[in-house]
Amino acid sequence: MATIKEIAEMVGVSSAAVSRVLNYDEGISVSPETKEAIFAAAEKVGYKKKVIYPKIENVVLLYWCEKIDELEDIYYQNFKKELIKQAARVNIDMTIVTREDGMSAIPKGTIAFIAIGWMNRKEINALYKICKKGVFIGTSPDEKLFDAVRPNLDSFVTQMVDYFMDNGITDVGFVGGTDRNIDTGEPSMDVREWSFRQSMLYYGHLNEKHIHITDSFTVDAGYKTGLEMVKKGDLPKAICVACDTLSVGLLQAFNEKGISVPENVKVFSINDINVARYVSPPLTTFHVDHEAICEAALDLLRSKVLGGSKITKTVFVNGLPVMRKST
């Protein structure tokens, strides 16, 4: 690992001078040429300044996920594990409170929170009374009150439709689930369905009979939907699927009924959970970058706590398609 001493020897100045320049000390009297030489030398040897993160305590991780499909749970657990790992690295001390624990379990003196999962309006209002500095991951229930970091699902679906259109496939279907209205709890259109409809309308190929909406994002829901699609006997040439758990169920149903993927129907999904590479055939899917999403969430939290930011922000994190044999 490169050191300040090495850089000092390369430039011909003292280690103290190098340290002050790299720390942007405006009080040091060195020429612009020397400063430039120090930064150039630091870049050449790959010097990285050690970052010291101020300790942040009394932060709560609200894991507000319901008991759900095992594979879907892995998706949320990955966020939880990554958050805990990154929080430790940037010196944030977090206490975990689950939906089963309830709002009353949030410790007194909590200064900030990160939430994973879905909350209704009553819970959001109660949370705002307890703590006004918070970041939601995966959802943005009230952008006026709290920050949020989300995978860019709208863009993912648009790119999926573009991919099929670019390859001359216009007979494209969609399998997804519903969102929920935070005020009423009633089902509402999920952003992935909305994006699919808008994209297919743009191309002039929207076909309502190929849109299948389930009541959950589970393997079982995907399996039942797949059986129903086969029974109707009018499969599209390609399907955009809202998440990998639904896709796993679809593939099970298609394999059981002798529908060949990708020969008879191509499947493009979202999330890139670990099992996606092992199903038959391996699943083409958009990779959701848990690391980048958690990093952005912690950056927003640090800005709230240390910087006193009062403006709420919603961050959308893009991902890359992982092309496998299902397309």
C-alpha positions as CSV (number, residue, x, y, z in Angstrom):
1,M,0.0,0.0,0.0
2,A,1.3,3.4,-1.0
3,T,2.3,5.8,1.8
4,I,2.7,9.5,2.3
5,K,6.5,8.9,2.8
6,E,6.8,7.4,-0.7
7,I,5.0,10.3,-2.3
8,A,7.2,12.8,-0.4
9,E,10.4,11.1,-1.6
10,M,9.0,11.1,-5.2
11,V,8.3,14.8,-5.2
12,G,11.2,15.9,-2.9
13,V,9.2,17.5,-0.1
14,S,8.5,16.6,3.5
15,S,5.9,14.0,4.5
16,A,4.1,16.8,6.5
17,A,3.8,18.9,3.3
18,V,2.3,15.9,1.4
19,S,-0.2,15.2,4.2
20,R,-1.4,18.8,4.4
21,V,-1.8,19.0,0.6
22,L,-3.7,15.8,0.3
23,N,-6.0,17.0,3.1
24,Y,-6.6,20.3,1.3
25,D,-5.0,22.4,4.0
26,E,-5.3,25.9,2.6
27,G,-2.8,27.3,5.1
28,I,0.2,25.5,3.6
29,S,2.5,27.7,1.5
30,V,3.6,25.5,-1.4
31,S,3.6,26.4,-5.1
32,P,0.7,25.3,-7.4
33,E,3.3,23.2,-9.3
34,T,4.3,21.3,-6.1
35,K,0.7,20.7,-5.3
36,E,0.1,19.3,-8.8
37,A,3.2,17.1,-8.5
38,I,2.0,15.7,-5.1
39,F,-1.5,14.8,-6.5
40,A,0.0,13.3,-9.6
41,A,2.4,11.2,-7.5
42,A,-0.4,10.1,-5.3
43,E,-2.5,9.0,-8.3
44,K,0.5,7.2,-9.8
45,V,1.2,5.1,-6.8
46,G,-2.5,4.5,-6.0
47,Y,-2.6,6.3,-2.7
48,K,-5.9,6.2,-0.9
49,K,-6.6,8.5,2.0
50,K,-7.9,6.8,5.0
51,V,-11.5,7.9,5.7
52,I,-12.5,8.3,9.3
53,Y,-16.2,8.0,9.8
54,P,-17.8,9.7,12.8
55,K,-19.6,7.3,14.9
56,I,-23.4,7.4,14.6
57,E,-25.4,5.8,17.3
58,N,-29.1,5.3,18.1
59,V,-30.0,4.2,14.5
60,V,-32.7,1.6,13.9
61,L,-33.1,-0.8,11.1
62,L,-36.8,-1.4,10.6
63,Y,-37.2,-4.8,9.0
64,W,-40.9,-4.5,8.1
65,C,-41.4,-7.5,6.0
66,E,-44.3,-9.9,6.3
67,K,-44.0,-13.7,6.3
68,I,-43.6,-14.3,2.6
69,D,-42.4,-16.8,0.1
70,E,-39.0,-18.2,1.0
71,L,-37.3,-17.1,-2.2
72,E,-38.8,-13.6,-2.0
73,D,-37.6,-13.5,1.6
74,I,-34.0,-14.1,0.4
75,Y,-34.3,-10.9,-1.7
76,Y,-35.1,-8.8,1.4
77,Q,-32.7,-10.7,3.6
78,N,-29.9,-9.8,1.2
79,F,-30.7,-6.1,1.8
80,K,-30.7,-6.6,5.5
81,K,-27.3,-8.4,5.5
82,E,-25.7,-5.9,3.2
83,L,-27.0,-3.0,5.3
84,I,-25.6,-4.5,8.5
85,K,-22.2,-5.1,6.9
86,Q,-21.9,-1.6,5.4
87,A,-23.2,0.2,8.5
88,A,-20.4,-1.4,10.5
89,R,-17.9,-0.3,7.9
90,V,-19.0,3.4,8.1
91,N,-19.3,3.3,11.9
92,I,-23.1,3.3,12.2
93,D,-24.5,1.4,15.2
94,M,-27.9,-0.1,14.3
95,T,-30.6,-1.8,16.3
96,I,-33.0,-4.2,14.4
97,V,-36.7,-3.9,15.0
98,T,-39.1,-6.2,13.1
99,R,-42.7,-5.9,12.1
100,E,-43.5,-8.5,14.7
101,D,-41.9,-6.3,17.4
102,G,-44.0,-3.4,16.4
103,M,-43.5,0.4,16.5
104,S,-43.5,0.3,20.3
105,A,-40.2,-1.6,20.2
106,I,-38.3,1.4,18.6
107,P,-35.9,2.6,21.3
108,K,-36.4,6.0,22.9
109,G,-33.7,8.3,21.7
110,T,-33.6,6.9,18.1
111,I,-32.2,9.6,15.9
112,A,-32.6,8.0,12.5
113,F,-33.8,4.8,10.8
114,I,-33.6,2.7,7.6
115,A,-36.7,0.8,6.7
116,I,-37.1,-2.3,4.5
117,G,-40.6,-3.4,3.6
118,W,-44.1,-2.0,3.3
119,M,-46.0,0.3,5.8
120,N,-49.5,1.6,5.8
121,R,-50.4,5.2,6.4
122,K,-51.1,4.7,10.1
123,E,-47.6,3.2,10.6
124,I,-45.9,5.9,8.6
125,N,-47.6,8.7,10.6
126,A,-46.7,6.9,13.8
127,L,-43.1,6.5,12.7
128,Y,-42.9,10.2,11.8
129,K,-43.9,11.2,15.3
130,I,-41.1,8.9,16.7
131,C,-38.3,9.9,14.3
132,K,-38.3,12.3,11.4
133,K,-35.0,11.2,9.8
134,G,-35.3,8.1,7.8
135,V,-34.7,6.3,4.6
136,F,-36.9,3.6,3.0
137,I,-35.3,0.9,0.8
138,G,-37.3,-0.6,-2.0
139,T,-40.4,1.6,-1.5
140,S,-41.1,5.3,-1.2
141,P,-44.3,5.4,0.9
142,D,-44.3,9.2,1.4
143,E,-41.7,11.2,-0.4
144,K,-42.7,14.4,1.4
145,L,-41.6,12.9,4.8
146,F,-38.8,10.4,4.2
147,D,-35.9,9.7,1.8
148,A,-36.0,6.6,-0.3
149,V,-33.7,4.4,-2.4
150,R,-35.3,2.1,-5.0
151,P,-34.2,-0.1,-7.9
152,N,-35.2,1.6,-11.1
153,L,-38.0,-0.9,-11.9
154,D,-39.6,1.4,-14.5
155,S,-36.4,1.5,-16.5
156,F,-35.8,-2.3,-16.1
157,V,-39.2,-3.1,-17.7
158,T,-38.8,-0.5,-20.5
159,Q,-35.4,-2.1,-21.4
160,M,-37.0,-5.6,-21.3
161,V,-39.6,-4.5,-23.8
162,D,-37.0,-2.7,-25.9
163,Y,-34.9,-5.9,-26.0
164,F,-37.8,-8.0,-27.4
165,M,-38.8,-5.3,-29.9
166,D,-35.2,-5.0,-31.1
167,N,-35.2,-8.7,-31.7
168,G,-38.4,-8.6,-33.8
169,I,-40.6,-10.1,-31.1
170,T,-43.8,-8.0,-30.8
171,D,-46.1,-10.6,-29.1
172,V,-45.0,-9.9,-25.6
173,G,-46.9,-10.6,-22.3
174,F,-46.5,-9.6,-18.7
175,V,-46.7,-11.4,-15.4
176,G,-46.7,-9.4,-12.2
177,G,-48.4,-8.6,-8.9
178,T,-50.2,-5.7,-7.3
179,D,-48.9,-2.9,-5.2
180,R,-50.9,-1.6,-2.2
181,N,-52.4,1.8,-1.5
182,I,-50.8,3.0,1.7
183,D,-54.0,4.8,2.8
184,T,-56.6,2.1,2.1
185,G,-54.5,-1.1,1.9
186,E,-56.4,-1.9,-1.3
187,P,-54.5,-3.3,-4.4
188,S,-53.1,-0.7,-6.8
189,M,-51.2,-1.0,-10.0
190,D,-47.5,-1.8,-9.5
191,V,-44.9,0.4,-11.3
192,R,-43.7,-2.6,-13.4
193,E,-47.2,-3.2,-14.8
194,W,-47.5,0.5,-15.5
195,S,-44.2,0.6,-17.3
196,F,-45.0,-2.5,-19.4
197,R,-48.3,-1.0,-20.5
198,Q,-46.7,2.3,-21.4
199,S,-43.9,0.7,-23.3
200,M,-46.2,-1.7,-25.3
201,L,-48.5,1.2,-26.1
202,Y,-45.6,3.2,-27.4
203,Y,-44.8,0.3,-29.8
204,G,-48.4,-0.3,-30.6
205,H,-48.5,-3.9,-29.5
206,L,-50.3,-3.9,-26.1
207,N,-52.5,-7.0,-25.8
208,E,-54.6,-7.1,-22.7
209,K,-55.1,-10.9,-22.8
210,H,-51.4,-11.4,-22.3
211,I,-51.3,-9.4,-19.0
212,H,-51.6,-11.6,-15.9
213,I,-51.6,-10.0,-12.5
214,T,-51.4,-12.2,-9.4
215,D,-52.1,-11.3,-5.7
216,S,-48.6,-12.0,-4.6
217,F,-45.0,-12.2,-5.9
218,T,-44.4,-15.8,-4.9
219,V,-43.3,-19.0,-6.7
220,D,-46.7,-20.5,-6.1
221,A,-48.4,-17.6,-7.7
222,G,-46.1,-17.8,-10.7
223,Y,-46.7,-21.6,-11.0
224,K,-50.5,-21.2,-11.0
225,T,-50.3,-18.3,-13.5
226,G,-48.2,-20.5,-15.8
227,L,-50.7,-23.4,-15.6
228,E,-53.5,-21.0,-16.4
229,M,-51.6,-19.5,-19.4
230,V,-50.9,-23.0,-20.8
231,K,-54.5,-24.1,-20.3
232,K,-55.8,-21.1,-22.3
233,G,-53.4,-22.2,-25.1
234,D,-52.5,-18.8,-26.4
235,L,-49.0,-18.1,-25.0
236,P,-47.2,-15.0,-26.2
237,K,-43.7,-15.4,-27.8
238,A,-42.1,-13.6,-24.8
239,I,-42.9,-12.7,-21.2
240,C,-41.7,-9.8,-19.1
241,V,-41.9,-11.0,-15.4
242,A,-42.0,-8.6,-12.4
243,C,-39.6,-10.7,-10.3
244,D,-37.6,-13.9,-10.2
245,T,-39.9,-15.7,-7.7
246,L,-42.8,-15.5,-10.2
247,S,-40.4,-16.6,-13.0
248,V,-39.3,-19.7,-11.1
249,G,-43.0,-20.7,-10.7
250,L,-43.6,-20.0,-14.4
251,L,-40.7,-22.1,-15.5
252,Q,-41.9,-25.0,-13.2
253,A,-45.4,-24.8,-14.9
254,F,-44.0,-24.6,-18.4
255,N,-41.6,-27.5,-17.8
256,E,-44.4,-29.6,-16.4
257,K,-46.6,-29.0,-19.4
258,G,-43.9,-29.4,-22.0
259,I,-43.6,-25.8,-23.0
260,S,-40.0,-25.2,-24.1
261,V,-38.2,-22.1,-22.9
262,P,-36.9,-20.2,-24.9
263,E,-38.0,-22.0,-28.0
264,N,-41.8,-21.7,-27.4
265,V,-41.7,-18.7,-25.1
266,K,-38.9,-16.4,-23.9
267,V,-38.8,-15.2,-20.2
268,F,-37.1,-12.0,-19.0
269,S,-37.2,-11.3,-15.3
270,I,-36.0,-8.9,-12.5
271,N,-33.9,-9.3,-9.3
272,D,-31.2,-11.9,-10.2
273,I,-31.6,-13.9,-6.9
274,N,-29.0,-16.7,-6.6
275,V,-31.3,-19.4,-7.7
276,A,-31.9,-17.6,-11.1
277,R,-28.7,-19.1,-12.5
278,Y,-29.6,-22.7,-11.5
279,V,-33.2,-23.1,-12.7
280,S,-33.9,-24.8,-16.0
281,P,-33.2,-22.9,-18.2
282,P,-31.1,-20.4,-16.4
283,L,-33.0,-17.1,-16.1
284,T,-32.3,-13.9,-18.0
285,T,-32.9,-11.2,-15.4
286,F,-32.0,-7.7,-14.3
287,H,-29.5,-7.6,-11.5
288,V,-30.6,-5.5,-8.6
289,D,-27.5,-4.1,-7.0
290,H,-28.0,-4.5,-3.3
291,E,-24.6,-3.1,-2.5
292,A,-25.2,0.1,-4.4
293,I,-28.7,0.6,-3.0
294,C,-27.5,0.1,0.6
295,E,-24.6,2.4,0.1
296,A,-26.9,5.1,-1.2
297,A,-29.3,4.6,1.7
298,L,-26.5,5.0,4.2
299,D,-25.2,8.1,2.4
300,L,-28.7,9.7,2.7
301,L,-28.9,8.8,6.4
302,R,-25.4,10.2,7.1
303,S,-26.5,13.4,5.3
304,K,-29.6,13.7,7.5
305,V,-27.8,13.0,10.7
306,L,-24.4,14.8,10.2
307,G,-25.3,17.4,7.6
308,G,-28.8,18.3,8.8
309,S,-30.3,18.0,5.4
310,K,-34.0,18.9,5.5
311,I,-34.8,18.2,1.8
312,T,-36.2,14.7,1.2
313,K,-34.6,12.7,-1.7
314,T,-35.7,9.7,-3.7
315,V,-32.8,7.9,-5.4
316,F,-33.3,5.3,-8.2
317,V,-30.5,2.8,-8.7
318,N,-30.1,1.3,-12.2
319,G,-29.0,-2.3,-12.8
320,L,-27.6,-4.4,-15.6
321,P,-29.3,-7.3,-17.5
322,V,-27.8,-10.7,-17.0
323,M,-28.4,-12.6,-20.2
324,R,-28.9,-16.3,-19.8
325,K,-30.7,-19.1,-21.7
326,S,-34.4,-18.2,-20.9
327,T,-34.2,-15.6,-23.7
